[in-house]
């Protein structure tokens, strides 16, 4: 019986580590995606300013 509980404990620890690693990866990818979108907005702002388009905030 102790062997079964030991096996289950090891399996649950491995799954928990996998979930934690996956969560960290998604968190980092989310931060990177947010920074990319901010860069794209900054890049789009320059041509919009040259074309005298209204700002994004005023269009809402």
C-alpha distances in whole Angstrom, upper triangle without the diagonal:
4,5,5,6,9,10,11,12,14,15,17,18,20,21,23,25,26,27,29,30,32,33,35,36,37,39,41,42,43,45,47,48,49,51,52,54,56,57,58,60,62,63,64,66,68,70,70,72,74,75,75,72,71,68,64,64,68,67,64
4,5,5,6,9,10,10,12,14,15,16,18,20,21,22,24,25,27,28,30,31,33,35,36,37,39,40,42,43,45,46,48,49,51,52,54,55,57,58,60,61,63,64,67,68,68,70,73,73,74,71,70,66,63,63,66,66,63
4,5,5,6,9,10,11,12,14,15,17,18,20,21,23,24,26,27,29,30,32,33,35,36,38,39,41,42,44,45,47,48,49,51,53,54,55,57,59,60,61,63,66,67,67,69,71,72,73,70,69,66,62,62,66,65,62
4,5,5,6,9,10,11,12,14,15,17,18,20,21,22,24,26,27,28,30,32,33,34,36,37,39,41,42,43,45,47,48,49,51,53,54,55,57,58,59,61,64,65,65,67,70,70,71,68,67,64,60,60,64,63,60
4,5,5,6,9,10,10,12,14,15,16,18,20,21,22,24,26,27,28,30,31,33,35,36,37,39,41,42,43,45,46,47,49,51,52,54,55,57,58,60,62,64,63,65,68,68,69,66,65,62,58,58,62,61,58
4,5,5,6,9,10,11,12,14,15,17,18,20,21,23,24,26,27,29,30,32,33,35,36,38,39,41,42,44,45,47,48,50,51,53,54,56,57,59,61,63,63,65,67,68,68,66,64,61,58,58,61,61,58
4,5,5,6,9,10,11,12,14,16,17,18,20,21,23,24,26,27,29,30,32,33,35,37,38,39,41,43,43,45,47,48,49,51,53,54,55,57,60,61,61,63,65,66,67,64,63,60,57,57,60,59,57
4,5,5,6,9,10,10,12,14,15,16,18,20,21,22,24,26,27,28,30,31,33,35,36,37,39,41,42,43,45,47,48,49,51,52,53,55,58,59,59,61,64,64,64,62,61,57,54,54,58,56,54
4,5,5,6,9,10,10,12,14,15,16,18,20,21,22,24,26,27,29,30,31,33,35,36,37,39,41,42,43,45,46,48,50,51,52,54,56,58,58,60,62,63,63,61,59,56,53,53,56,56,53
4,5,5,6,9,10,11,12,14,15,17,18,20,21,23,24,26,27,29,30,32,33,35,36,38,39,41,42,44,45,47,48,49,51,53,55,57,57,59,61,62,62,60,59,56,52,53,56,55,53
4,5,5,6,9,10,11,12,14,15,17,18,20,21,23,24,26,27,28,31,32,33,35,36,37,39,41,42,43,45,47,48,49,51,53,55,55,57,59,60,60,58,57,54,50,51,54,53,51
4,5,5,6,9,10,10,12,14,15,16,18,20,21,22,24,26,27,29,30,31,33,35,36,37,39,41,42,43,45,46,47,49,52,53,53,55,58,58,59,56,55,52,48,48,52,51,48
4,5,5,6,9,10,10,12,14,15,16,18,20,21,23,24,26,27,29,30,32,33,35,36,38,39,41,42,44,45,46,48,51,52,52,54,57,57,58,55,54,51,48,48,51,50,48
4,5,5,6,9,10,11,12,14,15,17,18,20,21,23,24,26,27,28,30,32,33,35,36,38,39,41,42,43,45,47,49,51,51,53,55,56,56,54,53,50,47,47,51,50,47
4,5,5,6,9,10,10,12,14,15,16,18,20,21,22,24,26,27,28,30,31,33,35,36,37,39,41,42,43,45,47,49,49,51,53,54,54,52,51,48,44,45,48,47,45
4,5,5,6,9,10,10,12,14,15,16,18,20,21,23,24,26,27,29,30,31,33,35,36,37,39,41,42,43,46,48,47,49,52,52,53,50,49,46,43,43,46,45,43
4,5,5,6,9,10,11,12,14,15,17,18,20,21,23,24,26,27,29,30,32,33,35,36,38,39,41,42,45,46,46,48,51,51,52,50,49,45,42,43,46,45,43
4,5,5,6,9,10,11,12,14,15,16,18,20,21,22,24,26,27,28,30,32,33,35,36,37,39,41,43,44,45,47,49,49,50,48,47,44,41,41,45,44,42
4,5,5,6,9,10,11,12,14,15,16,18,20,21,22,24,26,27,29,30,31,33,35,36,37,39,41,43,43,45,47,48,48,46,45,41,38,39,42,41,39
4,5,5,6,9,10,10,12,14,15,17,18,20,21,23,24,26,27,29,30,32,33,35,36,38,40,42,42,44,46,47,47,45,44,40,37,38,41,41,38
4,5,5,6,9,10,11,12,14,16,17,18,20,21,23,24,26,27,29,30,32,33,35,36,39,40,41,42,45,45,46,44,43,40,37,37,41,40,38
4,5,5,6,9,10,10,12,14,15,16,18,20,21,22,24,26,27,29,30,31,33,35,37,38,38,41,43,43,44,42,41,38,35,35,39,38,36
4,5,5,6,9,10,10,12,14,15,16,19,20,21,23,24,26,27,29,30,31,33,36,37,37,39,42,42,43,40,39,36,33,33,36,36,34
4,5,5,6,9,10,11,12,14,15,17,18,20,21,23,24,26,27,29,30,32,34,36,36,38,40,41,42,39,38,35,32,33,36,36,34
4,5,5,6,9,10,11,12,14,15,16,18,20,21,22,24,26,27,28,30,33,34,34,36,39,39,40,38,37,34,31,32,36,35,33
4,5,5,6,9,10,10,12,14,15,16,18,20,21,22,24,25,27,28,31,32,32,34,37,37,38,35,35,32,28,29,33,32,30
4,5,5,6,9,10,11,13,14,15,17,19,20,21,23,25,26,27,30,32,31,33,36,37,37,34,33,30,27,28,31,31,29
4,5,5,6,9,10,11,12,14,15,17,18,20,21,23,24,26,28,30,30,32,34,35,36,34,33,30,27,28,32,31,30
4,5,5,6,9,10,10,12,14,15,16,18,20,21,22,24,27,28,28,30,32,33,34,32,31,28,25,27,30,29,28
4,5,5,6,9,10,11,12,14,15,17,18,20,21,23,25,27,27,29,31,32,32,30,29,26,23,24,27,26,25
4,5,5,6,9,10,11,12,14,15,17,18,20,21,24,26,26,27,30,31,31,29,28,25,22,23,26,26,25
4,5,5,6,9,10,11,12,14,15,16,18,20,22,24,24,26,28,29,30,28,28,25,22,23,27,27,26
4,5,5,6,9,10,11,12,14,15,16,18,21,22,22,24,27,27,28,26,25,22,20,21,25,24,23
4,5,5,6,9,10,11,12,14,15,17,19,21,21,23,25,26,26,24,23,20,17,18,22,21,20
4,5,5,6,9,10,11,12,14,15,17,20,20,21,24,25,25,24,23,20,18,19,23,22,22
4,5,5,6,9,10,10,12,14,16,18,18,20,22,23,24,22,22,20,18,19,23,22,22
4,5,5,6,9,10,10,12,15,16,16,18,21,21,22,20,19,17,14,16,19,18,18
4,5,5,6,9,10,11,13,15,15,16,19,20,20,19,18,15,13,14,18,18,18
4,5,5,6,9,10,11,14,14,16,18,19,20,19,19,16,15,17,20,20,20
4,5,5,6,8,11,12,12,14,16,17,18,17,17,15,13,16,19,18,19
4,5,5,6,9,11,10,12,15,15,16,14,14,11,10,12,15,15,15
4,5,5,7,10,10,11,13,15,15,14,15,12,11,14,16,17,18
4,5,6,8,9,11,12,14,15,14,15,13,13,16,18,18,20
4,6,6,6,9,10,11,12,11,12,11,11,14,16,15,17
4,6,5,6,9,10,10,9,10,8,9,12,13,14,16
4,5,5,6,9,10,10,12,11,12,15,16,17,19
4,5,5,6,9,9,12,12,13,16,17,16,19
4,5,5,6,5,8,8,10,13,13,13,16
4,5,5,6,8,8,11,13,13,14,17
4,5,8,11,12,14,17,17,17,20
4,5,9,11,13,16,16,15,19
4,7,9,12,14,13,13,17
4,6,9,12,10,10,14
4,7,8,7,7,10
4,5,5,7,9
4,6,5,7
4,5,6
4,6
4
